[in-house]
Amino acid sequence: MSQQDTIKFGLLGKTLGHSFSRSHFMEKFEAEQIDATFENIELPDFKALEEWMKTAPTEFTGVSVTIPYKEAVIPFLDEISPEAKKIGAVNCIHFKDGKSIGHNTDAFGFGQSIKPFLRNIHERALLLGTGGASKAVAYTLENLGITVAHLSRTPKEDQMIFGYDQANDLMVKSFPMIVNCTPLGTSPNVNEKPDFPIELVGEDHFVVDLIYNPSETLFLKLARESGADTLNGLSMLKQQAGRAWEIWNS
């Protein structure tokens, strides 16, 4: 295969210095002798995203999408899968026959990653954040019959979205599953965490942080020290990357 036939994949985001995806896929390409490249595509703003999407279908076969473009990219797509449409967020784009088709593999990845940890007491989940990742998490949990509420800096109580200042002992006890869907605590800002009283969790809690770098955020460390089961975002990421690869090769 000539150089010009090399297949191009990538990760679309704003700040990608600590991304797992590129090394994951480059190792895969090398191990399986696939003539392909994987690029980190850092775009500074929504205008740059719009411009990039104009030429992408002729250059790339597929890209993953991360913060802050999982929702912003939707208007620039030719098609969107039924699941991604229901979720309201896209983290995987397949470029096929000159068209861009949006998918969501976060929901699949999250569902697979939490399976070994779920107990029958985990019937209510509190999600920190309301961005694209939290939409996929909420969709997955609701499909499992788990009641979902959110904490946000912009509360809308009629939609089960509460303010961080409402997180008290009673609320924490009411939600045996807590999921951090915000980027707070991602390397290099490892001393940050959401404004949530995580030390109030106990041994009946299951606490998930979608961050994978560092492998244990301050948020997860405090949860573990309080007796909770904890899970970082690495297994979710591997699962959704595998699903994205299937989509790109379909």
Secondary structure, 3 states (H helix, E strand, C coil): CCHHHCEEEEEEECCCCCCCHHHHHHHHHHHCCCCEEEEEEECCCHHHHHHHHHHHHHHCCEEEECCCCCCCCHHHCCEECHHHHHHCCCCEEEEECCEEEEECCHHHHHHHHHHHHCCCCCCEEEEECCCHHHHHHHHHHHHCCCEEEEEECCCEHHHCEEEHHHCCHHHHHHCCEEEECCCCCCCCCCCCCCCCCHHHCCCCCEEEECCCCCCCCHHHHHHHHCCCEEECCHHHHHHHHHHHHHHHCC
